[in-house]
Amino acid sequence: MQKITIKELAKLLDVNPSTISRALHDHPDISQVLKERIKKIAKDFNFVPNHAAVNLRNKKSKLIGLILPEISMLFVPSIIEGVSNYLNKHNYNLLVLSSYENYEKEIENIDVCIKSNVDGILISLTNQTKNVDHLDRLNEFEIPVVIFDKTVEQVQFNEVKINDAEASKTCVDYLVKCGCKKIVGIFGNKNLSITKERAEGFQSSLNTYGLKPYEIAYAENSEQAFQQCKKLLSKTNDIDGIMMMSDEIMIGVNAALNQMSKEEKLNKINLVAISDGFLPTFMSPPIPYVHHSGKDLGKMSAELLIGLVEATSPVTAVKQLNLGTFLVDEF
């Protein structure tokens, strides 16, 4: 059946189009009898409100831009789920864009969001991004921004992430509890504050136990983590604990350990990672992890952004919110 327009529906019922609109939105000026009659006829004739026209009148697109550094099977799906679930409940649509870990592409994606008339932007920065100056132009368009998970040191924009230093401390506590004394930390891209804070938390936590990091290594992907782990283990057989700052790092380290254990005898090495909890349980044996929920991160980020979008008064303070974490070591 062809969809009927609001003008055609109004002509059919011999009322004004504005009456149709108000009835469908339960306006108190319309009698209950007329509301029920209009809603029944609208349903019978497959009437669908033109949300685009409504949003244009309200100067809102009801569209949120989500800019991710990459689209991968790790962590990202749970973030999108958390964001999407929250936005759906509040009648917003989602535009998902990938920057492919490229700063220039990140700038292009911001332009796409501006041209698409988004009401707000959620962004996780690329490995190449060193500052947030390129986000300043969004202020000219009055488009609020929330940076989440991967960010750099900044105070201009709202942020949502986990307490990275605290997550590292939990990892160190676990390894020390296991009796480890020669502990290696393998981290991600040095430019990102997520890496800096997790590495600093790792070092300071070891200091509280009177220990120093046996080694700190950096890797931007699983392949580099694989190579870094092999390099470290080929230099010494003393390592008894490894902290991995992400699922991506964990994949590379686990592959290196499996390969080297077949080639030569390795001492027992205790492992712990920061993860959303999906991959560690499929490792053999399962790897203990500090749980970092992508779904909760996405929800909290979306909730903060919609609060900014729908704010009736100017927002004067920048918020930096931390998501909680907890250790999972029983399977």
C-alpha positions as CSV (number, residue, x, y, z in Angstrom):
1,M,0.0,0.0,0.0
2,Q,1.3,3.5,-0.9
3,K,2.0,5.7,2.1
4,I,-0.5,8.5,2.7
5,T,0.7,12.1,3.3
6,I,-0.4,14.2,6.2
7,K,-2.3,16.5,3.8
8,E,-4.1,13.6,2.3
9,L,-4.9,12.3,5.8
10,A,-6.2,15.7,6.8
11,K,-8.4,16.0,3.7
12,L,-9.8,12.5,4.4
13,L,-10.8,13.4,8.0
14,D,-11.8,17.0,7.1
15,V,-9.4,18.6,9.5
16,N,-6.3,20.8,9.3
17,P,-2.8,19.1,8.8
18,S,-1.8,20.7,12.1
19,T,-4.6,18.9,13.9
20,I,-3.3,15.6,12.6
21,S,0.2,16.4,13.8
22,R,-1.0,17.5,17.3
23,A,-3.3,14.5,17.7
24,L,-0.4,12.0,16.8
25,H,1.7,13.8,19.4
26,D,-1.1,13.6,22.1
27,H,-1.5,17.4,22.3
28,P,-3.9,18.3,25.1
29,D,-5.9,20.7,22.9
30,I,-7.2,17.7,20.9
31,S,-10.0,15.7,22.3
32,Q,-9.4,12.0,23.2
33,V,-12.1,10.9,20.8
34,L,-10.6,12.7,17.9
35,K,-7.1,11.5,18.8
36,E,-8.2,7.9,18.7
37,R,-10.0,8.4,15.4
38,I,-7.0,10.0,13.8
39,K,-4.6,7.4,15.1
40,K,-6.8,4.6,13.9
41,I,-7.1,6.1,10.4
42,A,-3.4,6.9,10.3
43,K,-2.6,3.3,11.1
44,D,-5.1,1.9,8.6
45,F,-3.7,4.0,5.8
46,N,0.0,3.3,6.7
47,F,0.8,6.9,7.6
48,V,4.4,7.5,8.6
49,P,5.4,11.0,10.0
50,N,8.0,12.9,8.1
51,H,10.7,13.1,10.8
52,A,13.1,14.9,8.5
53,A,10.6,17.8,8.1
54,V,9.8,17.9,11.8
55,N,13.5,18.0,12.6
56,L,14.1,20.7,10.1
57,R,11.5,22.9,11.7
58,N,13.1,22.2,15.1
59,K,16.5,22.8,13.7
60,K,17.6,19.4,14.8
61,S,18.7,16.5,12.5
62,K,18.4,13.9,15.3
63,L,21.7,12.5,13.8
64,I,24.8,11.8,15.8
65,G,28.2,11.2,14.2
66,L,30.4,8.4,15.6
67,I,34.0,8.7,14.4
68,L,36.2,5.6,15.2
69,P,39.9,5.2,14.6
70,E,39.2,1.9,12.9
71,I,36.5,-0.7,12.5
72,S,37.7,-4.0,13.9
73,M,36.3,-7.0,15.7
74,L,38.0,-5.9,18.9
75,F,36.1,-3.7,21.3
76,V,34.5,-1.6,18.6
77,P,31.3,-3.7,18.1
78,S,30.5,-3.4,21.9
79,I,31.1,0.4,21.7
80,I,28.7,0.8,18.8
81,E,26.1,-1.4,20.6
82,G,26.3,0.8,23.7
83,V,26.0,4.0,21.7
84,S,23.3,2.8,19.4
85,N,21.1,1.4,22.2
86,Y,21.2,4.7,24.0
87,L,20.5,6.8,20.9
88,N,17.6,4.6,19.8
89,K,15.9,5.0,23.1
90,H,16.2,8.8,22.7
91,N,15.1,8.8,19.0
92,Y,18.5,9.7,17.5
93,N,20.1,8.1,14.4
94,L,23.7,7.2,14.1
95,L,26.3,8.0,11.4
96,V,29.4,5.7,11.8
97,L,32.6,6.7,10.2
98,S,36.1,5.2,10.3
99,S,39.4,7.2,10.2
100,Y,41.5,4.1,9.4
101,E,44.1,5.3,12.0
102,N,44.8,8.3,9.7
103,Y,44.7,11.9,11.0
104,E,43.8,13.4,7.6
105,K,40.9,11.0,7.3
106,E,39.8,12.0,10.8
107,I,39.6,15.6,9.6
108,E,37.6,14.5,6.5
109,N,35.2,12.7,8.8
110,I,34.6,15.8,10.8
111,D,33.8,17.6,7.6
112,V,31.3,14.9,6.7
113,C,29.6,15.3,10.0
114,I,29.3,19.1,9.6
115,K,27.9,18.7,6.1
116,S,25.5,16.0,7.4
117,N,24.2,18.6,9.9
118,V,24.8,16.2,12.9
119,D,23.6,17.4,16.3
120,G,26.7,16.1,18.0
121,I,29.9,14.0,17.6
122,L,31.4,11.2,19.5
123,I,35.1,10.6,18.5
124,S,37.9,8.3,19.5
125,L,41.2,9.6,18.1
126,T,43.6,8.0,15.7
127,N,47.2,6.9,16.6
128,Q,48.4,9.8,14.5
129,T,46.5,12.5,16.3
130,K,48.7,14.6,18.6
131,N,46.3,17.4,19.6
132,V,42.6,18.4,19.3
133,D,43.0,21.7,17.6
134,H,41.2,20.4,14.5
135,L,38.1,20.0,16.7
136,D,37.9,23.7,17.6
137,R,36.1,24.6,14.4
138,L,33.1,22.6,15.6
139,N,32.5,25.3,18.1
140,E,31.7,27.6,15.2
141,F,28.9,25.3,14.2
142,E,27.7,24.8,17.8
143,I,28.2,21.1,17.5
144,P,29.1,19.5,20.9
145,V,31.8,16.9,21.0
146,V,32.7,14.0,23.4
147,I,36.0,12.3,23.0
148,F,36.0,8.7,24.3
149,D,38.5,5.9,25.0
150,K,41.5,7.0,22.8
151,T,42.4,10.7,23.5
152,V,45.4,13.0,23.9
153,E,46.1,15.3,26.8
154,Q,43.6,18.1,26.5
155,V,41.1,20.3,28.5
156,Q,38.9,21.8,25.7
157,F,36.4,19.0,25.2
158,N,34.4,16.5,27.3
159,E,35.9,13.0,27.7
160,V,34.8,9.6,28.7
161,K,37.3,6.8,29.4
162,I,38.4,4.3,32.1
163,N,40.7,5.3,34.9
164,D,43.7,4.0,33.0
165,A,46.2,4.3,35.9
166,E,43.9,2.5,38.2
167,A,43.4,-0.3,35.6
168,S,47.1,-0.8,35.4
169,K,47.4,-0.8,39.2
170,T,44.9,-3.7,39.3
171,C,46.9,-5.6,36.7
172,V,50.1,-5.1,38.8
173,D,48.4,-6.1,42.0
174,Y,47.3,-9.3,40.4
175,L,50.8,-10.2,39.0
176,V,52.5,-9.4,42.4
177,K,49.9,-11.5,44.1
178,C,50.9,-14.4,41.8
179,G,54.5,-14.0,43.0
180,C,55.9,-12.2,40.0
181,K,58.9,-10.0,40.5
182,K,60.2,-9.5,36.9
183,I,57.3,-8.0,35.2
184,V,57.1,-6.7,31.6
185,G,54.5,-4.1,30.4
186,I,53.6,-4.0,26.7
187,F,51.6,-0.9,25.7
188,G,50.2,0.8,22.6
189,N,50.9,4.0,20.7
190,K,53.0,6.5,22.7
191,N,51.1,9.5,21.4
192,L,47.8,8.6,23.1
193,S,47.1,9.6,26.7
194,I,45.5,6.1,27.2
195,T,49.0,4.6,26.7
196,K,50.8,7.2,28.7
197,E,48.5,6.9,31.7
198,R,48.5,3.1,31.6
199,A,52.3,3.0,31.4
200,E,52.7,5.5,34.2
201,G,50.2,3.6,36.3
202,F,52.1,0.4,35.7
203,Q,55.4,2.0,36.8
204,S,54.1,3.7,39.8
205,S,52.2,0.6,41.0
206,L,55.4,-1.5,40.8
207,N,57.2,1.2,42.8
208,T,54.7,0.8,45.7
209,Y,55.9,-2.8,45.9
210,G,59.6,-1.8,45.8
211,L,59.9,-3.2,42.2
212,K,60.9,-1.6,38.9
213,P,59.6,-2.6,35.5
214,Y,61.7,-5.4,34.1
215,E,61.0,-3.9,30.7
216,I,58.5,-1.6,29.0
217,A,57.7,-2.1,25.3
218,Y,55.4,-0.4,22.9
219,A,53.4,-1.8,19.9
220,E,50.8,-0.2,17.7
221,N,49.2,-3.5,16.6
222,S,49.1,-7.2,17.2
223,E,52.0,-7.9,14.8
224,Q,54.3,-5.4,16.6
225,A,53.3,-6.9,19.9
226,F,54.2,-10.4,18.6
227,Q,57.6,-9.2,17.5
228,Q,58.2,-7.2,20.7
229,C,57.3,-10.2,22.9
230,K,59.6,-12.6,20.9
231,K,62.4,-10.1,21.2
232,L,62.1,-9.8,24.9
233,L,61.8,-13.5,25.5
234,S,64.8,-14.3,23.3
235,K,67.0,-11.9,25.4
236,T,66.1,-13.5,28.8
237,N,64.3,-16.4,30.4
238,D,63.7,-14.5,33.7
239,I,60.4,-12.8,32.9
240,D,57.6,-14.1,35.1
241,G,54.8,-11.7,34.4
242,I,53.5,-9.7,31.5
243,M,50.8,-6.9,31.5
244,M,49.1,-6.2,28.2
245,M,47.3,-2.9,27.8
246,S,44.6,-4.1,25.3
247,D,43.1,-7.0,23.4
248,E,45.2,-6.2,20.4
249,I,48.4,-6.4,22.3
250,M,47.2,-9.6,24.0
251,I,46.7,-11.4,20.6
252,G,50.3,-10.7,19.6
253,V,51.8,-11.7,22.9
254,N,49.7,-14.9,23.2
255,A,50.8,-15.9,19.6
256,A,54.5,-15.2,20.5
257,L,54.3,-17.3,23.7
258,N,52.6,-20.2,21.9
259,Q,55.3,-20.1,19.1
260,M,58.2,-19.9,21.5
261,S,56.9,-22.5,23.9
262,K,57.1,-25.0,21.0
263,E,60.6,-24.0,20.0
264,E,62.2,-23.8,23.5
265,K,61.3,-24.3,27.1
266,L,59.9,-21.3,28.8
267,N,59.5,-20.6,32.5
268,K,55.9,-20.1,33.7
269,I,54.8,-16.6,32.8
270,N,51.7,-15.1,34.4
271,L,49.6,-12.9,32.1
272,V,47.0,-10.2,32.6
273,A,45.3,-7.8,30.1
274,I,43.0,-4.9,30.0
275,S,40.0,-6.1,28.0
276,D,36.3,-6.0,27.4
277,G,36.3,-9.7,28.3
278,F,35.4,-11.4,25.1
279,L,38.8,-12.7,23.8
280,P,40.6,-13.6,27.1
281,T,38.0,-16.4,27.8
282,F,38.8,-18.0,24.4
283,M,42.6,-18.2,25.0
284,S,44.0,-21.5,26.2
285,P,44.3,-21.2,29.1
286,P,42.0,-18.2,29.6
287,I,43.9,-15.0,30.4
288,P,42.9,-13.0,33.5
289,Y,41.9,-9.5,32.7
290,V,40.8,-6.1,34.0
291,H,37.3,-5.7,32.6
292,H,36.8,-2.5,30.4
293,S,33.3,-2.6,29.1
294,G,33.0,-1.2,25.6
295,K,29.2,-1.3,25.8
296,D,29.2,0.8,29.1
297,L,31.7,3.2,27.6
298,G,29.5,3.7,24.5
299,K,26.4,4.3,26.7
300,M,28.1,6.7,29.0
301,S,29.6,8.7,26.1
302,A,26.3,8.9,24.3
303,E,24.5,9.9,27.5
304,L,26.9,12.7,28.1
305,L,26.7,13.9,24.4
306,I,22.9,13.9,24.3
307,G,22.9,15.9,27.6
308,L,25.0,18.5,25.8
309,V,22.9,18.4,22.6
310,E,19.6,18.9,24.6
311,A,21.0,21.4,27.2
312,T,18.7,24.4,27.6
313,S,21.5,26.5,29.1
314,P,25.1,26.9,28.0
315,V,27.5,24.3,29.3
316,T,30.4,26.0,31.1
317,A,32.5,23.1,32.6
318,V,34.3,20.4,30.6
319,K,33.6,17.0,32.1
320,Q,36.1,14.1,32.2
321,L,34.3,11.0,33.3
322,N,35.9,7.7,34.3
323,L,34.3,4.3,33.8
324,G,34.8,1.6,36.5
325,T,36.9,-1.6,36.0
326,F,37.3,-4.8,37.9
327,L,39.5,-7.9,37.8
328,V,38.3,-11.2,36.3
329,D,40.6,-14.1,37.2
330,E,38.3,-17.1,37.8
331,F,37.0,-19.1,34.8
